[in-house]
């Protein structure tokens, strides 16, 4: 159950997944248009789907959203590409952020 505090809290979705190494660049490129739309969507602070520089079958995912409400609104219109690329869930999680400060504070 999502509480009122969580509903209005900033969210980060981050982690990685695996795709066949020979299809990874295709997978990342197929998401480019969606990433661009997300970055201008209301409540999106950042979104990236990128090829990992060390592991040739790994895709890194990073999203930062103003709230659960803005994330839900985005998901309703995201229209992610439908690919026949097998994807293996790695370690992607949603984090509720209670406070934000500078990286050296």
C-alpha positions as a LaTeX table, in Angstrom:
\begin{tabular}{lrrr}
\hline
Residue & $x$ (\AA) & $y$ (\AA) & $z$ (\AA) \\
\hline
Unk1 & 0.00 & 0.00 & 0.00 \\
Unk2 & 1.28 & 3.48 & $-0.92$ \\
Unk3 & 0.95 & 6.07 & 1.86 \\
Unk4 & 0.26 & 9.80 & 1.31 \\
Unk5 & 3.89 & 10.56 & 2.14 \\
Unk6 & 5.11 & 8.04 & $-0.44$ \\
Unk7 & 2.56 & 9.28 & $-3.00$ \\
Unk8 & 4.11 & 12.76 & $-2.92$ \\
Unk9 & 7.76 & 11.70 & $-2.51$ \\
Unk10 & 10.35 & 11.87 & $-5.27$ \\
Unk11 & 11.11 & 8.49 & $-6.85$ \\
Unk12 & 14.20 & 6.96 & $-8.37$ \\
Unk13 & 14.02 & 3.81 & $-10.45$ \\
Unk14 & 17.48 & 2.42 & $-11.04$ \\
Unk15 & 19.30 & $-0.75$ & $-11.87$ \\
Unk16 & 20.20 & $-2.99$ & $-14.76$ \\
Unk17 & 18.94 & $-5.78$ & $-17.00$ \\
Unk18 & 20.55 & $-8.19$ & $-19.44$ \\
Unk19 & 19.88 & $-8.53$ & $-23.16$ \\
Unk20 & 21.79 & $-10.57$ & $-25.73$ \\
Unk21 & 25.10 & $-8.79$ & $-26.34$ \\
Unk22 & 24.59 & $-8.72$ & $-30.11$ \\
Unk23 & 21.20 & $-6.97$ & $-29.65$ \\
Unk24 & 22.06 & $-4.55$ & $-26.84$ \\
Unk25 & 22.73 & $-1.52$ & $-29.04$ \\
Unk26 & 19.50 & $-2.18$ & $-30.95$ \\
Unk27 & 17.62 & $-2.33$ & $-27.63$ \\
Unk28 & 19.09 & 0.95 & $-26.39$ \\
Unk29 & 18.49 & 2.71 & $-29.74$ \\
Unk30 & 14.88 & 1.51 & $-29.85$ \\
Unk31 & 14.23 & 3.36 & $-26.58$ \\
Unk32 & 15.82 & 6.65 & $-27.67$ \\
Unk33 & 12.57 & 8.31 & $-28.80$ \\
Unk34 & 10.75 & 7.27 & $-25.63$ \\
Unk35 & 13.60 & 8.57 & $-23.45$ \\
Unk36 & 13.41 & 11.92 & $-25.24$ \\
Unk37 & 9.65 & 12.17 & $-24.65$ \\
Unk38 & 10.05 & 11.21 & $-21.00$ \\
Unk39 & 12.64 & 13.89 & $-20.36$ \\
Unk40 & 10.15 & 16.61 & $-21.31$ \\
Unk41 & 7.19 & 14.95 & $-19.55$ \\
Unk42 & 5.77 & 16.67 & $-16.50$ \\
Unk43 & 7.50 & 15.46 & $-13.35$ \\
Unk44 & 10.45 & 13.77 & $-15.06$ \\
Unk45 & 13.78 & 14.99 & $-13.71$ \\
Unk46 & 15.78 & 12.47 & $-15.75$ \\
Unk47 & 15.52 & 9.18 & $-17.59$ \\
Unk48 & 18.27 & 7.13 & $-19.25$ \\
Unk49 & 18.50 & 3.68 & $-20.79$ \\
Unk50 & 22.15 & 3.08 & $-21.66$ \\
Unk51 & 24.64 & 0.45 & $-22.69$ \\
Unk52 & 26.95 & $-0.53$ & $-19.87$ \\
Unk53 & 30.61 & 0.32 & $-20.64$ \\
Unk54 & 32.00 & $-2.87$ & $-19.05$ \\
Unk55 & 29.50 & $-5.66$ & $-19.70$ \\
Unk56 & 28.36 & $-6.14$ & $-23.30$ \\
Unk57 & 25.01 & $-7.72$ & $-22.36$ \\
Unk58 & 24.01 & $-5.20$ & $-19.69$ \\
Unk59 & 21.63 & $-2.25$ & $-20.01$ \\
Unk60 & 21.53 & 0.37 & $-17.25$ \\
Unk61 & 18.27 & 2.08 & $-16.32$ \\
Unk62 & 17.88 & 5.33 & $-14.39$ \\
Unk63 & 14.70 & 7.36 & $-13.84$ \\
Unk64 & 13.96 & 10.21 & $-11.43$ \\
Unk65 & 10.35 & 11.36 & $-11.03$ \\
Unk66 & 8.75 & 14.14 & $-9.01$ \\
Unk67 & 6.12 & 11.79 & $-7.54$ \\
Unk68 & 4.26 & 8.52 & $-7.94$ \\
Unk69 & 1.48 & 10.53 & $-9.60$ \\
Unk70 & 3.75 & 11.87 & $-12.36$ \\
Unk71 & 5.31 & 8.44 & $-12.89$ \\
Unk72 & 1.86 & 6.86 & $-13.22$ \\
Unk73 & 0.78 & 9.55 & $-15.69$ \\
Unk74 & 3.91 & 8.92 & $-17.78$ \\
Unk75 & 3.43 & 5.17 & $-17.81$ \\
Unk76 & $-0.07$ & 5.66 & $-19.22$ \\
Unk77 & 1.39 & 7.32 & $-22.33$ \\
Unk78 & 4.97 & 5.99 & $-22.46$ \\
Unk79 & 4.29 & 3.53 & $-25.29$ \\
Unk80 & 7.57 & 1.65 & $-24.82$ \\
Unk81 & 8.85 & $-0.08$ & $-27.95$ \\
Unk82 & 7.80 & $-3.69$ & $-28.40$ \\
Unk83 & 10.89 & $-5.65$ & $-29.35$ \\
Unk84 & 11.50 & $-9.33$ & $-29.77$ \\
Unk85 & 14.73 & $-8.92$ & $-27.80$ \\
Unk86 & 14.79 & $-11.26$ & $-24.82$ \\
Unk87 & 15.42 & $-9.33$ & $-21.62$ \\
Unk88 & 16.50 & $-10.88$ & $-18.35$ \\
Unk89 & 15.50 & $-8.97$ & $-15.27$ \\
Unk90 & 18.60 & $-7.98$ & $-13.39$ \\
Unk91 & 18.38 & $-5.64$ & $-10.46$ \\
Unk92 & 15.96 & $-2.76$ & $-11.04$ \\
Unk93 & 14.15 & $-1.21$ & $-8.07$ \\
Unk94 & 12.02 & 1.82 & $-7.21$ \\
Unk95 & 13.29 & 4.00 & $-4.36$ \\
Unk96 & 11.23 & 6.55 & $-2.43$ \\
Unk97 & 13.35 & 9.59 & $-1.61$ \\
Unk98 & 12.80 & 11.31 & 1.74 \\
Unk99 & 15.34 & 14.12 & 1.31 \\
Unk100 & 17.59 & 15.58 & $-1.34$ \\
Unk101 & 20.86 & 17.49 & $-0.85$ \\
Unk102 & 24.04 & 18.23 & $-2.74$ \\
Unk103 & 26.47 & 15.36 & $-3.35$ \\
Unk104 & 29.08 & 16.79 & $-0.97$ \\
Unk105 & 26.75 & 18.04 & 1.79 \\
\hline
\end{tabular}
